[in-house]
Amino acid sequence: MTAQSKLTDTQTAILKAAAGRSEGNIEPLPANLRGGARAKVIEGLVARGRITEFEGKYLLTDAGYAAVDKRRPIPKGLQTMDAPDDLQKLEVTSRTIRPGTKLAAIIDAMRNPGGTTIAQMMADTGWQAHTVRGAISGMVKKRLGYEVVTEKGPDGLRAYRIA
């Protein structure tokens, strides 16, 4: 299986249960999940970037929350803060990519208010159209968890932008 393949029903159930817990801990796992099956499920979720090990616990990542259409709860200390910059810093640190890469060029282009077209991203990266679409679907949406909006412009071309 690749890191971008779909989740099993068991993995999805575990992620949904963990998303309902305050810190996103996957424990306790279903009682019928023992031994090698337990290890394989955890290994698969780690490989897909849906969970991470932290201080002996397996916790949901932002991609794990996104996989079940949830958002990471904001810690109580941040809810009373007046500075939205602190929330932005939290969001940016979970979605870091190397600057100067072709993926960074695609994300920067899609951050423009009007978005960007496949042809423009092809020109920026030197990639073919199917590679650009694959990067948007696989990396930008699934792995990094960005919400990508597509709109057909007055010129008839489809524009992609990050919401």
N, C-alpha and C positions, 0 to 999 in steps of 0.2 A: 504494500500500500504506500502511496505517496503522502506527503504532508498536506496536500491539498485535496485529498479524497474526502468523501462525505463521512459523517459520523454515524456510528451504529446506533440502534435504538437505546442500548444500554448506556453508551457514552452520552447521548443526548439527555437521558433521564438523570444521569449523575450531574451533568452541567446545570440542568434546570433546578435540581434540588440544592446544589451548591449556591446558585444565584439567589436563592431565597434565604440563605444564611448570612448573618451580619458580616463576616469576614471572607466569605466565599470559599470556605473549607469544604472539600469534597467528602470528608468523613462525617457521619458514618455512611459507608457504602451499603448497598442492598445486601441483606443477609445471605442471599443465594450466590453472591459473588465471592468465591474463596480461591485460595491457592493461585495456580497458574493463570486462571481467567482474570483474577483481580490484578495480577501483575501486568498482564497484557493490556487490559483496559487502561490502566494508569500510564503504561509505557506509550500507548497510542495517543493519549491526550497530551502527554508531554511532548512527543514528537511533532504533533500538530500545533504546538504553541498555545493550547487551550488552558493548560494548567502549568504551574511551576512549583518546585519544592522550595519552601522557606521555613527554616527553623523546625524541620521534621514534619511539616504539614504540607499537604498539596492544596494550593490555593488557585482560584480562577484568575486568569489573566484578562486583560481587556478583550482579547480575541475570544476567550471563553464566554464572557458575558455576551458579546456580540453574536456568538453562534446560537444563542437561545433568545435573541432579541431583547436583551436586558442591558442595563448600564451599571457600571460599578457604583455602589452607593458612596456618596460623599461623606468622608469622616465627619463626625459631629463637631470637631474643633474648627473645621473649615466652613461649616454652615453659618457660623456667626461672624465670619470675617467680612470686612467691608471691601477688601481688595480683590477684584476679580482676577488680577494678575496671578495670584497664588493658584487659582483653579486652572488657569491657562498653563502654568508651569507643570502642574500635575499631568495634564493632558499631553503636553509636548514630550515629556520624558518617556511616556509609554509608547510613543510613535516616532522614535528617532530612526533616521536613515542617514547614510553617509552623504554629505553634500558633494556635489560634482558628479554624481552617478547619473546614469540615464533614467533610473527610476525617480531620482530627485528632480530631474528636468520635467518629467511627466507630471509629478505632483505639483511643482511650481506653476506649470502651465495651466493645470486644472484649478488652481487657486485664483486665477484671474476672474473678475466678476462675470465676464461673459463666457468664461470657460474656454475650451480649445477643441479643435477638430482632430480627427484621427490623422488627417493629412499633415497638420501642423506638428503633431507629436511624432509622426514618422520623420519629418524633416529635422526635428530637434535631436532625435536619437539615432537615426539611420536604420531603424527597425522596419520590418514589414508590418502591414496592417494587422495581421492575425497575432503578431507578437505584442503589439501595443494593446490590443483588446485583451489578450491573455494576461498582460501585466496589470491592467486595470482590474480585471476580474479576480485574479489570483493574489496579487500582492497588495494592491491599493485597497480593495474592498475586503477580501477575506483575511489576509494576514495582518494588515495594518488597521483594519476596522473603519476606514473612512466611508462616509456615505457619499456615493457618487450619483449625481443627478444628470440625466441626459435630456436635452431639449432640441427640438428641430427649429432652426432659425428661419428668418424670412427668406434667406437664400436657398433654403432646402437642405442645408448641411446640418448634420447632427453635432451638437456641441456637448462636451463632457465637462462637468465642473464638480468640485468638492463642495458639498453643502455645509 
